[in-house]
Amino acid sequence: MDTAGHSEATARRGLELTPFRGLRYDPDRVGSLAAVTSPPYDVVVRPDGLLHLESADPHNIVRLILPQAATPEARTAQAARTLRDWRADGILTPDPEPGLYVYEQRAPDGLLQRGLIGALRLPDPGERAVLPHEDVMPHVVAERAALMRATSANFEPLLLTYRGDPSAATAASTAVERAAARPALLATTTEDGYRHRLWSITDPGEIARAGADLARHQALIADGHHRWATYGELRAEHPSPGPWDHGLVLLVDTARYPLRVRAIHRLLHGLPVPEALTALKDHFRVRRLDVPRDEALAALAEAAGSGNAFLLAGDGTFHLVDRPDPELLARTVPADRPAAWRTLDATVLHATLLAHVWHVPEDAADRVSYIHDTAATIEKAERDGGTAVLLHPVREEVVRDLARQGVTMPRKSTSFGPKPASGLVLRALDL
């Protein structure tokens, strides 16, 4: 056998999206479909958002993705018990036949996103069909793995993107648009104003044509790095071939439906803003901004256009931090990575500010929280006496270019969206 040729073919192997029997809420058994959905587990702001979702409906999906109990073991056991009970009671019911699912989200401002939900074959070592772009936290992977292990289910699809042909219809795009012209399996509007619709594609020929199209492509993980790492860990634990060889994903063609890229902010517990600013004064330019939030964020965007910049909040006002000392960066930022990585705001935040200026361990959950919502980050910093570090989002082309080079960004560097709502379609591995 030609080993070199085999390795090259393996590396070129593309996306393999497989139909599955979706597990979905019976709309007659719950208050409303909107009331049982949730943002992805890592976007839920705890404890406020968690309590809000739990009270929205007794069957809200948050009881599966973020079970509450005294110990980790009790939490995963509770999720497994809840899933069994809901399936036995008909709250969650399987669709009659396997399919790929077309998922549509429409934002209040009119942004439209459509993609395909299916069970994606996990690439073998050496394949580059799916490109991660962020590091992960081992304790989060362990938590997600314990939950999936106990429930034998994928509750939330990862968000993956690929670049199709923007100038011509493809088999995958044709399947998506054809499905979206039919009556939907479900339609609901969540409290954030987003409208969601779901269809299924069950025709074997259409599935095969879409699959052949996708097999030519490479995907970027837009959201769900920890769940992707979890899929790989669980696949290694179970016999192959088997259901653990696949993981639930949403694939979006960003040539047709561009995603938004937002930053993920940091909340530093136990570090008051005055203390954070004092540590910065000899290394960065610091300016106080007594302006509304939108104006402060606009100033951050302008400063980020010419170098590293951060916005600190938590004391009732904003502080723009920019123009880092080049000698400090040379001393603290690893030099063995591409320039695009070394100059990322998230890189400077983690390698320079957290590690060397503020001496905050990034792995310590009691010291650093990662929050997607800007207002929530500021509010929690003001309430808890900590420091909110607000970042400007990185451009998608930078993310994709680094991923193609095999370079991962610091954890929680980006927030692609809109993210799929959790609870519209689940994958039980025994179906």
FITORBA-432325 format. One record per residue (C-alpha): residue in three letters; x, y, z. Coordinates in steps of 0.02 Angstrom, whole numbers, always signed. Example, Ala and Ser with C-alpha at 12.3 -4.5 7.8 and 13.67 -1.06 7.14 Angstrom:
2
{residuo: ala | x: +615 | y: -225 | z: +390}
{residuo: ser | x: +684 | y: -53 | z: +357}
# end
This chain:
431
{residuo: met | x: +0 | y: +0 | z: +0}
{residuo: asp | x: +61 | y: +176 | z: -40}
{residuo: thr | x: +73 | y: +247 | z: +137}
{residuo: ala | x: +111 | y: +424 | z: +81}
{residuo: gly | x: -36 | y: +424 | z: -39}
{residuo: his | x: -150 | y: +350 | z: +93}
{residuo: ser | x: -99 | y: +486 | z: +218}
{residuo: glu | x: -131 | y: +622 | z: +89}
{residuo: ala | x: -302 | y: +551 | z: +50}
{residuo: thr | x: -342 | y: +541 | z: +235}
{residuo: ala | x: -292 | y: +722 | z: +260}
{residuo: arg | x: -406 | y: +773 | z: +116}
{residuo: arg | x: -557 | y: +677 | z: +179}
{residuo: gly | x: -698 | y: +801 | z: +203}
{residuo: leu | x: -856 | y: +821 | z: +303}
{residuo: glu | x: -970 | y: +670 | z: +324}
{residuo: leu | x: -1141 | y: +722 | z: +389}
{residuo: thr | x: -1257 | y: +577 | z: +433}
{residuo: pro | x: -1446 | y: +580 | z: +460}
{residuo: phe | x: -1513 | y: +535 | z: +631}
{residuo: arg | x: -1681 | y: +515 | z: +719}
{residuo: gly | x: -1702 | y: +678 | z: +811}
{residuo: leu | x: -1773 | y: +680 | z: +987}
{residuo: arg | x: -1891 | y: +828 | z: +1001}
{residuo: tyr | x: -2014 | y: +904 | z: +1124}
{residuo: asp | x: -2197 | y: +858 | z: +1098}
{residuo: pro | x: -2276 | y: +1032 | z: +1085}
{residuo: asp | x: -2436 | y: +966 | z: +1163}
{residuo: arg | x: -2343 | y: +914 | z: +1321}
{residuo: val | x: -2252 | y: +1077 | z: +1359}
{residuo: gly | x: -2309 | y: +1256 | z: +1387}
{residuo: ser | x: -2225 | y: +1319 | z: +1229}
{residuo: leu | x: -2073 | y: +1274 | z: +1127}
{residuo: ala | x: -1996 | y: +1442 | z: +1167}
{residuo: ala | x: -2012 | y: +1408 | z: +1354}
{residuo: val | x: -1914 | y: +1245 | z: +1344}
{residuo: thr | x: -1767 | y: +1313 | z: +1244}
{residuo: ser | x: -1607 | y: +1387 | z: +1311}
{residuo: pro | x: -1449 | y: +1471 | z: +1248}
{residuo: pro | x: -1298 | y: +1352 | z: +1241}
{residuo: tyr | x: -1240 | y: +1296 | z: +1413}
{residuo: asp | x: -1089 | y: +1412 | z: +1416}
{residuo: val | x: -1192 | y: +1566 | z: +1371}
{residuo: val | x: -1315 | y: +1547 | z: +1515}
{residuo: val | x: -1269 | y: +1676 | z: +1646}
{residuo: arg | x: -1271 | y: +1587 | z: +1813}
{residuo: pro | x: -1359 | y: +1594 | z: +1932}
{residuo: asp | x: -1481 | y: +1727 | z: +1869}
{residuo: gly | x: -1506 | y: +1659 | z: +1694}
{residuo: leu | x: -1512 | y: +1480 | z: +1756}
{residuo: leu | x: -1652 | y: +1517 | z: +1879}
{residuo: his | x: -1747 | y: +1614 | z: +1747}
{residuo: leu | x: -1741 | y: +1467 | z: +1626}
{residuo: glu | x: -1785 | y: +1339 | z: +1758}
{residuo: ser | x: -1939 | y: +1439 | z: +1804}
{residuo: ala | x: -1992 | y: +1465 | z: +1622}
{residuo: asp | x: -2054 | y: +1285 | z: +1607}
{residuo: pro | x: -2026 | y: +1130 | z: +1715}
{residuo: his | x: -1959 | y: +1042 | z: +1560}
{residuo: asn | x: -1836 | y: +1176 | z: +1503}
{residuo: ile | x: -1683 | y: +1098 | z: +1420}
{residuo: val | x: -1571 | y: +1186 | z: +1547}
{residuo: arg | x: -1617 | y: +1046 | z: +1669}
{residuo: leu | x: -1522 | y: +928 | z: +1553}
{residuo: ile | x: -1376 | y: +1037 | z: +1497}
{residuo: leu | x: -1346 | y: +1118 | z: +1668}
{residuo: pro | x: -1418 | y: +1001 | z: +1800}
{residuo: gln | x: -1411 | y: +1067 | z: +1977}
{residuo: ala | x: -1357 | y: +956 | z: +2123}
{residuo: ala | x: -1230 | y: +955 | z: +2264}
{residuo: thr | x: -1093 | y: +854 | z: +2178}
{residuo: pro | x: -1037 | y: +824 | z: +1998}
{residuo: glu | x: -1089 | y: +642 | z: +2011}
{residuo: ala | x: -1262 | y: +691 | z: +2073}
{residuo: arg | x: -1281 | y: +818 | z: +1932}
{residuo: thr | x: -1245 | y: +693 | z: +1793}
{residuo: ala | x: -1355 | y: +560 | z: +1875}
{residuo: gln | x: -1495 | y: +686 | z: +1888}
{residuo: ala | x: -1481 | y: +732 | z: +1703}
{residuo: ala | x: -1486 | y: +548 | z: +1654}
{residuo: arg | x: -1639 | y: +519 | z: +1764}
{residuo: thr | x: -1727 | y: +673 | z: +1696}
{residuo: leu | x: -1696 | y: +619 | z: +1516}
{residuo: arg | x: -1763 | y: +444 | z: +1551}
{residuo: asp | x: -1918 | y: +515 | z: +1635}
{residuo: trp | x: -1954 | y: +640 | z: +1496}
{residuo: arg | x: -1939 | y: +507 | z: +1363}
{residuo: ala | x: -2047 | y: +385 | z: +1460}
{residuo: asp | x: -2180 | y: +519 | z: +1487}
{residuo: gly | x: -2181 | y: +572 | z: +1305}
{residuo: ile | x: -2112 | y: +746 | z: +1340}
{residuo: leu | x: -1971 | y: +706 | z: +1219}
{residuo: thr | x: -2015 | y: +593 | z: +1072}
{residuo: pro | x: -1909 | y: +526 | z: +927}
{residuo: asp | x: -1948 | y: +569 | z: +748}
{residuo: pro | x: -2011 | y: +420 | z: +647}
{residuo: glu | x: -1863 | y: +410 | z: +527}
{residuo: pro | x: -1685 | y: +474 | z: +514}
{residuo: gly | x: -1653 | y: +638 | z: +428}
{residuo: leu | x: -1545 | y: +791 | z: +413}
{residuo: tyr | x: -1625 | y: +945 | z: +488}
{residuo: val | x: -1629 | y: +1118 | z: +411}
{residuo: tyr | x: -1623 | y: +1250 | z: +546}
{residuo: glu | x: -1665 | y: +1433 | z: +520}
{residuo: gln | x: -1639 | y: +1580 | z: +636}
{residuo: arg | x: -1700 | y: +1756 | z: +599}
{residuo: ala | x: -1638 | y: +1896 | z: +712}
{residuo: pro | x: -1745 | y: +2045 | z: +762}
{residuo: asp | x: -1639 | y: +2154 | z: +647}
{residuo: gly | x: -1674 | y: +2040 | z: +499}
{residuo: leu | x: -1512 | y: +1937 | z: +497}
{residuo: leu | x: -1552 | y: +1766 | z: +423}
{residuo: gln | x: -1453 | y: +1608 | z: +456}
{residuo: arg | x: -1488 | y: +1434 | z: +387}
{residuo: gly | x: -1390 | y: +1274 | z: +403}
{residuo: leu | x: -1395 | y: +1084 | z: +413}
{residuo: ile | x: -1402 | y: +988 | z: +577}
{residuo: gly | x: -1338 | y: +810 | z: +573}
{residuo: ala | x: -1222 | y: +684 | z: +654}
{residuo: leu | x: -1047 | y: +724 | z: +593}
{residuo: arg | x: -917 | y: +587 | z: +580}
{residuo: leu | x: -772 | y: +630 | z: +695}
{residuo: pro | x: -612 | y: +644 | z: +593}
{residuo: asp | x: -472 | y: +519 | z: +620}
{residuo: pro | x: -303 | y: +581 | z: +684}
{residuo: gly | x: -213 | y: +675 | z: +547}
{residuo: glu | x: -371 | y: +727 | z: +457}
{residuo: arg | x: -408 | y: +912 | z: +447}
{residuo: ala | x: -591 | y: +908 | z: +400}
{residuo: val | x: -635 | y: +1009 | z: +556}
{residuo: leu | x: -523 | y: +1151 | z: +616}
{residuo: pro | x: -527 | y: +1209 | z: +796}
{residuo: his | x: -465 | y: +1385 | z: +831}
{residuo: glu | x: -468 | y: +1397 | z: +1021}
{residuo: asp | x: -388 | y: +1308 | z: +1167}
{residuo: val | x: -502 | y: +1220 | z: +1291}
{residuo: met | x: -510 | y: +1205 | z: +1480}
{residuo: pro | x: -487 | y: +1023 | z: +1536}
{residuo: his | x: -609 | y: +1037 | z: +1681}
{residuo: val | x: -749 | y: +1094 | z: +1564}
{residuo: val | x: -713 | y: +950 | z: +1444}
{residuo: ala | x: -719 | y: +830 | z: +1592}
{residuo: glu | x: -886 | y: +902 | z: +1647}
{residuo: arg | x: -964 | y: +890 | z: +1473}
{residuo: ala | x: -894 | y: +714 | z: +1450}
{residuo: ala | x: -970 | y: +656 | z: +1614}
{residuo: leu | x: -1139 | y: +726 | z: +1561}
{residuo: met | x: -1137 | y: +644 | z: +1389}
{residuo: arg | x: -1071 | y: +481 | z: +1461}
{residuo: ala | x: -1212 | y: +473 | z: +1588}
{residuo: thr | x: -1351 | y: +519 | z: +1467}
{residuo: ser | x: -1287 | y: +441 | z: +1305}
{residuo: ala | x: -1349 | y: +594 | z: +1215}
{residuo: asn | x: -1293 | y: +751 | z: +1123}
{residuo: phe | x: -1406 | y: +889 | z: +1188}
{residuo: glu | x: -1336 | y: +1037 | z: +1091}
{residuo: pro | x: -1269 | y: +1051 | z: +913}
{residuo: leu | x: -1098 | y: +1130 | z: +890}
{residuo: leu | x: -1092 | y: +1275 | z: +767}
{residuo: leu | x: -975 | y: +1238 | z: +621}
{residuo: thr | x: -946 | y: +1347 | z: +468}
{residuo: tyr | x: -884 | y: +1309 | z: +293}
{residuo: arg | x: -864 | y: +1412 | z: +135}
{residuo: gly | x: -970 | y: +1353 | z: -10}
{residuo: asp | x: -979 | y: +1426 | z: -184}
{residuo: pro | x: -1062 | y: +1598 | z: -172}
{residuo: ser | x: -1089 | y: +1609 | z: -360}
{residuo: ala | x: -1182 | y: +1446 | z: -391}
{residuo: ala | x: -1311 | y: +1334 | z: -311}
{residuo: thr | x: -1237 | y: +1178 | z: -232}
{residuo: ala | x: -1321 | y: +1016 | z: -181}
{residuo: ala | x: -1314 | y: +1063 | z: +4}
{residuo: ser | x: -1377 | y: +1241 | z: -23}
{residuo: thr | x: -1515 | y: +1177 | z: -138}
{residuo: ala | x: -1571 | y: +1052 | z: -6}
{residuo: val | x: -1576 | y: +1189 | z: +126}
{residuo: glu | x: -1676 | y: +1311 | z: +18}
{residuo: arg | x: -1796 | y: +1178 | z: -45}
{residuo: ala | x: -1835 | y: +1124 | z: +134}
{residuo: ala | x: -1859 | y: +1304 | z: +191}
{residuo: ala | x: -1996 | y: +1325 | z: +60}
{residuo: arg | x: -2101 | y: +1189 | z: +143}
{residuo: pro | x: -2206 | y: +1199 | z: +302}
{residuo: ala | x: -2091 | y: +1184 | z: +453}
{residuo: leu | x: -2090 | y: +1045 | z: +582}
{residuo: leu | x: -2085 | y: +1180 | z: +715}
{residuo: ala | x: -2081 | y: +1368 | z: +727}
{residuo: thr | x: -2058 | y: +1473 | z: +882}
{residuo: thr | x: -1998 | y: +1644 | z: +937}
{residuo: thr | x: -1887 | y: +1652 | z: +1090}
{residuo: glu | x: -1889 | y: +1795 | z: +1214}
{residuo: asp | x: -1737 | y: +1875 | z: +1134}
{residuo: gly | x: -1842 | y: +1906 | z: +979}
{residuo: tyr | x: -1760 | y: +1772 | z: +871}
{residuo: arg | x: -1875 | y: +1668 | z: +763}
{residuo: his | x: -1830 | y: +1485 | z: +742}
{residuo: arg | x: -1892 | y: +1357 | z: +615}
{residuo: leu | x: -1844 | y: +1176 | z: +587}
{residuo: trp | x: -1872 | y: +1055 | z: +441}
{residuo: ser | x: -1816 | y: +877 | z: +407}
{residuo: ile | x: -1741 | y: +804 | z: +248}
{residuo: thr | x: -1775 | y: +617 | z: +237}
{residuo: asp | x: -1760 | y: +582 | z: +50}
{residuo: pro | x: -1608 | y: +466 | z: +30}
{residuo: gly | x: -1560 | y: +539 | z: -138}
{residuo: glu | x: -1564 | y: +718 | z: -76}
{residuo: ile | x: -1465 | y: +670 | z: +79}
{residuo: ala | x: -1335 | y: +580 | z: -28}
{residuo: arg | x: -1315 | y: +730 | z: -146}
{residuo: ala | x: -1296 | y: +852 | z: -1}
{residuo: gly | x: -1171 | y: +733 | z: +81}
{residuo: ala | x: -1065 | y: +721 | z: -76}
{residuo: asp | x: -1061 | y: +911 | z: -84}
{residuo: leu | x: -1009 | y: +929 | z: +98}
{residuo: ala | x: -873 | y: +797 | z: +77}
{residuo: arg | x: -775 | y: +924 | z: -27}
{residuo: his | x: -766 | y: +1048 | z: +116}
{residuo: gln | x: -671 | y: +1087 | z: +275}
{residuo: ala | x: -760 | y: +1164 | z: +425}
{residuo: leu | x: -709 | y: +1288 | z: +559}
{residuo: ile | x: -776 | y: +1266 | z: +735}
{residuo: ala | x: -868 | y: +1429 | z: +765}
{residuo: asp | x: -941 | y: +1380 | z: +933}
{residuo: gly | x: -923 | y: +1223 | z: +1039}
{residuo: his | x: -737 | y: +1186 | z: +1059}
{residuo: his | x: -763 | y: +1103 | z: +1228}
{residuo: arg | x: -902 | y: +992 | z: +1161}
{residuo: trp | x: -795 | y: +948 | z: +1010}
{residuo: ala | x: -652 | y: +896 | z: +1125}
{residuo: thr | x: -780 | y: +797 | z: +1225}
{residuo: tyr | x: -838 | y: +705 | z: +1069}
{residuo: gly | x: -659 | y: +653 | z: +1035}
{residuo: glu | x: -630 | y: +594 | z: +1213}
{residuo: leu | x: -789 | y: +490 | z: +1216}
{residuo: arg | x: -754 | y: +417 | z: +1045}
{residuo: ala | x: -587 | y: +351 | z: +1111}
{residuo: glu | x: -678 | y: +266 | z: +1255}
{residuo: his | x: -804 | y: +169 | z: +1150}
{residuo: pro | x: -791 | y: +31 | z: +1019}
{residuo: ser | x: -789 | y: +85 | z: +838}
{residuo: pro | x: -889 | y: +83 | z: +730}
{residuo: gly | x: -1030 | y: +145 | z: +840}
{residuo: pro | x: -1137 | y: +297 | z: +883}
{residuo: trp | x: -993 | y: +382 | z: +975}
{residuo: asp | x: -902 | y: +400 | z: +808}
{residuo: his | x: -1018 | y: +547 | z: +771}
{residuo: gly | x: -1068 | y: +708 | z: +858}
{residuo: leu | x: -1214 | y: +827 | z: +837}
{residuo: val | x: -1172 | y: +984 | z: +736}
{residuo: leu | x: -1250 | y: +1128 | z: +641}
{residuo: leu | x: -1158 | y: +1165 | z: +477}
{residuo: val | x: -1179 | y: +1341 | z: +406}
{residuo: asp | x: -1114 | y: +1397 | z: +236}
{residuo: thr | x: -1046 | y: +1570 | z: +276}
{residuo: ala | x: -1029 | y: +1611 | z: +92}
{residuo: arg | x: -1220 | y: +1620 | z: +93}
{residuo: tyr | x: -1256 | y: +1657 | z: +276}
{residuo: pro | x: -1113 | y: +1757 | z: +356}
{residuo: leu | x: -1102 | y: +1742 | z: +544}
{residuo: arg | x: -1072 | y: +1882 | z: +667}
{residuo: val | x: -915 | y: +1878 | z: +771}
{residuo: arg | x: -921 | y: +1952 | z: +944}
{residuo: ala | x: -797 | y: +1954 | z: +1087}
{residuo: ile | x: -811 | y: +1854 | z: +1248}
{residuo: his | x: -774 | y: +1964 | z: +1397}
{residuo: arg | x: -685 | y: +1924 | z: +1560}
{residuo: leu | x: -744 | y: +1956 | z: +1737}
{residuo: leu | x: -601 | y: +1957 | z: +1862}
{residuo: his | x: -661 | y: +1914 | z: +2036}
{residuo: gly | x: -572 | y: +1987 | z: +2186}
{residuo: leu | x: -481 | y: +2119 | z: +2083}
{residuo: pro | x: -560 | y: +2292 | z: +2108}
{residuo: val | x: -545 | y: +2414 | z: +1964}
{residuo: pro | x: -431 | y: +2537 | z: +2059}
{residuo: glu | x: -310 | y: +2395 | z: +2097}
{residuo: ala | x: -312 | y: +2336 | z: +1916}
{residuo: leu | x: -278 | y: +2512 | z: +1853}
{residuo: thr | x: -135 | y: +2540 | z: +1975}
{residuo: ala | x: -47 | y: +2384 | z: +1910}
{residuo: leu | x: -68 | y: +2445 | z: +1730}
{residuo: lys | x: -7 | y: +2624 | z: +1745}
{residuo: asp | x: +176 | y: +2590 | z: +1704}
{residuo: his | x: +139 | y: +2473 | z: +1558}
{residuo: phe | x: -11 | y: +2543 | z: +1461}
{residuo: arg | x: -95 | y: +2707 | z: +1424}
{residuo: val | x: -252 | y: +2720 | z: +1532}
{residuo: arg | x: -390 | y: +2847 | z: +1499}
{residuo: arg | x: -550 | y: +2870 | z: +1600}
{residuo: leu | x: -706 | y: +2883 | z: +1492}
{residuo: asp | x: -856 | y: +2963 | z: +1577}
{residuo: val | x: -973 | y: +2920 | z: +1433}
{residuo: pro | x: -1118 | y: +2799 | z: +1402}
{residuo: arg | x: -1077 | y: +2617 | z: +1364}
{residuo: asp | x: -1103 | y: +2629 | z: +1176}
{residuo: glu | x: -983 | y: +2776 | z: +1163}
{residuo: ala | x: -854 | y: +2683 | z: +1268}
{residuo: leu | x: -867 | y: +2531 | z: +1155}
{residuo: ala | x: -848 | y: +2642 | z: +1002}
{residuo: ala | x: -689 | y: +2713 | z: +1079}
{residuo: leu | x: -627 | y: +2535 | z: +1109}
{residuo: ala | x: -661 | y: +2490 | z: +926}
{residuo: glu | x: -564 | y: +2642 | z: +866}
{residuo: ala | x: -416 | y: +2605 | z: +980}
{residuo: ala | x: -416 | y: +2420 | z: +931}
{residuo: gly | x: -394 | y: +2471 | z: +750}
{residuo: ser | x: -215 | y: +2523 | z: +782}
{residuo: gly | x: -158 | y: +2403 | z: +919}
{residuo: asn | x: -206 | y: +2308 | z: +1075}
{residuo: ala | x: -344 | y: +2390 | z: +1174}
{residuo: phe | x: -459 | y: +2342 | z: +1317}
{residuo: leu | x: -603 | y: +2426 | z: +1410}
{residuo: leu | x: -610 | y: +2405 | z: +1598}
{residuo: ala | x: -770 | y: +2430 | z: +1697}
{residuo: gly | x: -843 | y: +2392 | z: +1867}
{residuo: asp | x: -827 | y: +2556 | z: +1962}
{residuo: gly | x: -969 | y: +2650 | z: +1879}
{residuo: thr | x: -868 | y: +2715 | z: +1731}
{residuo: phe | x: -754 | y: +2653 | z: +1592}
{residuo: his | x: -565 | y: +2651 | z: +1572}
{residuo: leu | x: -487 | y: +2631 | z: +1400}
{residuo: val | x: -322 | y: +2535 | z: +1409}
{residuo: asp | x: -210 | y: +2537 | z: +1254}
{residuo: arg | x: -33 | y: +2566 | z: +1189}
{residuo: pro | x: +55 | y: +2426 | z: +1283}
{residuo: asp | x: +241 | y: +2441 | z: +1319}
{residuo: pro | x: +329 | y: +2349 | z: +1175}
{residuo: glu | x: +465 | y: +2285 | z: +1292}
{residuo: leu | x: +333 | y: +2209 | z: +1406}
{residuo: leu | x: +252 | y: +2121 | z: +1258}
{residuo: ala | x: +420 | y: +2056 | z: +1197}
{residuo: arg | x: +454 | y: +1985 | z: +1369}
{residuo: thr | x: +284 | y: +1905 | z: +1402}
{residuo: val | x: +207 | y: +1851 | z: +1235}
{residuo: pro | x: +276 | y: +1687 | z: +1165}
{residuo: ala | x: +380 | y: +1718 | z: +1009}
{residuo: asp | x: +354 | y: +1547 | z: +929}
{residuo: arg | x: +185 | y: +1588 | z: +850}
{residuo: pro | x: +132 | y: +1687 | z: +696}
{residuo: ala | x: +123 | y: +1876 | z: +711}
{residuo: ala | x: -66 | y: +1869 | z: +690}
{residuo: trp | x: -75 | y: +1764 | z: +850}
{residuo: arg | x: +51 | y: +1867 | z: +949}
{residuo: thr | x: -46 | y: +2027 | z: +917}
{residuo: leu | x: -218 | y: +1962 | z: +963}
{residuo: asp | x: -300 | y: +2056 | z: +1106}
{residuo: ala | x: -343 | y: +1890 | z: +1188}
{residuo: thr | x: -160 | y: +1836 | z: +1177}
{residuo: val | x: -100 | y: +1996 | z: +1260}
{residuo: leu | x: -238 | y: +1985 | z: +1390}
{residuo: his | x: -191 | y: +1808 | z: +1441}
{residuo: ala | x: -3 | y: +1808 | z: +1417}
{residuo: thr | x: +32 | y: +1984 | z: +1479}
{residuo: leu | x: -109 | y: +2056 | z: +1584}
{residuo: leu | x: -173 | y: +1902 | z: +1674}
{residuo: ala | x: -8 | y: +1810 | z: +1693}
{residuo: his | x: +116 | y: +1951 | z: +1724}
{residuo: val | x: +26 | y: +2111 | z: +1771}
{residuo: trp | x: -122 | y: +2054 | z: +1875}
{residuo: his | x: -57 | y: +1880 | z: +1922}
{residuo: val | x: -228 | y: +1800 | z: +1894}
{residuo: pro | x: -226 | y: +1614 | z: +1847}
{residuo: glu | x: -335 | y: +1594 | z: +1693}
{residuo: asp | x: -385 | y: +1417 | z: +1745}
{residuo: ala | x: -452 | y: +1471 | z: +1915}
{residuo: ala | x: -642 | y: +1474 | z: +1900}
{residuo: asp | x: -653 | y: +1574 | z: +2061}
{residuo: arg | x: -543 | y: +1710 | z: +1986}
{residuo: val | x: -599 | y: +1723 | z: +1804}
{residuo: ser | x: -771 | y: +1708 | z: +1724}
{residuo: tyr | x: -803 | y: +1712 | z: +1537}
{residuo: ile | x: -962 | y: +1806 | z: +1491}
{residuo: his | x: -1034 | y: +1838 | z: +1318}
{residuo: asp | x: -1154 | y: +1979 | z: +1362}
{residuo: thr | x: -1074 | y: +2150 | z: +1383}
{residuo: ala | x: -1206 | y: +2223 | z: +1498}
{residuo: ala | x: -1206 | y: +2068 | z: +1609}
{residuo: thr | x: -1016 | y: +2074 | z: +1626}
{residuo: ile | x: -1020 | y: +2256 | z: +1682}
{residuo: glu | x: -1167 | y: +2229 | z: +1799}
{residuo: lys | x: -1087 | y: +2080 | z: +1885}
{residuo: ala | x: -921 | y: +2173 | z: +1904}
{residuo: glu | x: -1009 | y: +2322 | z: +1985}
{residuo: arg | x: -1112 | y: +2210 | z: +2098}
{residuo: asp | x: -966 | y: +2099 | z: +2153}
{residuo: gly | x: -829 | y: +2230 | z: +2162}
{residuo: gly | x: -726 | y: +2148 | z: +2024}
{residuo: thr | x: -657 | y: +2207 | z: +1858}
{residuo: ala | x: -743 | y: +2182 | z: +1690}
{residuo: val | x: -619 | y: +2170 | z: +1545}
{residuo: leu | x: -712 | y: +2205 | z: +1383}
{residuo: leu | x: -634 | y: +2153 | z: +1217}
{residuo: his | x: -661 | y: +2204 | z: +1037}
{residuo: pro | x: -704 | y: +2056 | z: +922}
{residuo: val | x: -573 | y: +1981 | z: +807}
{residuo: arg | x: -610 | y: +1970 | z: +620}
{residuo: glu | x: -671 | y: +1802 | z: +552}
{residuo: glu | x: -536 | y: +1795 | z: +418}
{residuo: val | x: -402 | y: +1805 | z: +553}
{residuo: val | x: -482 | y: +1661 | z: +647}
{residuo: arg | x: -495 | y: +1553 | z: +491}
{residuo: asp | x: -317 | y: +1592 | z: +435}
{residuo: leu | x: -243 | y: +1544 | z: +604}
{residuo: ala | x: -348 | y: +1385 | z: +608}
{residuo: arg | x: -283 | y: +1333 | z: +437}
{residuo: gln | x: -106 | y: +1355 | z: +504}
{residuo: gly | x: -148 | y: +1239 | z: +649}
{residuo: val | x: -130 | y: +1381 | z: +774}
{residuo: thr | x: -259 | y: +1390 | z: +914}
{residuo: met | x: -311 | y: +1553 | z: +992}
{residuo: pro | x: -324 | y: +1581 | z: +1180}
{residuo: arg | x: -479 | y: +1503 | z: +1253}
{residuo: lys | x: -642 | y: +1598 | z: +1236}
{residuo: ser | x: -570 | y: +1718 | z: +1108}
{residuo: thr | x: -722 | y: +1732 | z: +996}
{residuo: ser | x: -910 | y: +1716 | z: +999}
{residuo: phe | x: -985 | y: +1673 | z: +830}
{residuo: gly | x: -1171 | y: +1691 | z: +810}
{residuo: pro | x: -1312 | y: +1678 | z: +805}
{residuo: lys | x: -1289 | y: +1519 | z: +905}
{residuo: pro | x: -1415 | y: +1377 | z: +887}
{residuo: ala | x: -1545 | y: +1372 | z: +1022}
{residuo: ser | x: -1532 | y: +1219 | z: +1134}
{residuo: gly | x: -1686 | y: +1109 | z: +1147}
{residuo: leu | x: -1756 | y: +1109 | z: +970}
{residuo: val | x: -1681 | y: +942 | z: +918}
{residuo: leu | x: -1577 | y: +820 | z: +1022}
{residuo: arg | x: -1479 | y: +664 | z: +975}
{residuo: ala | x: -1502 | y: +510 | z: +1083}
{residuo: leu | x: -1366 | y: +383 | z: +1044}
{residuo: asp | x: -1484 | y: +233 | z: +1067}
{residuo: leu | x: -1599 | y: +285 | z: +924}
# end
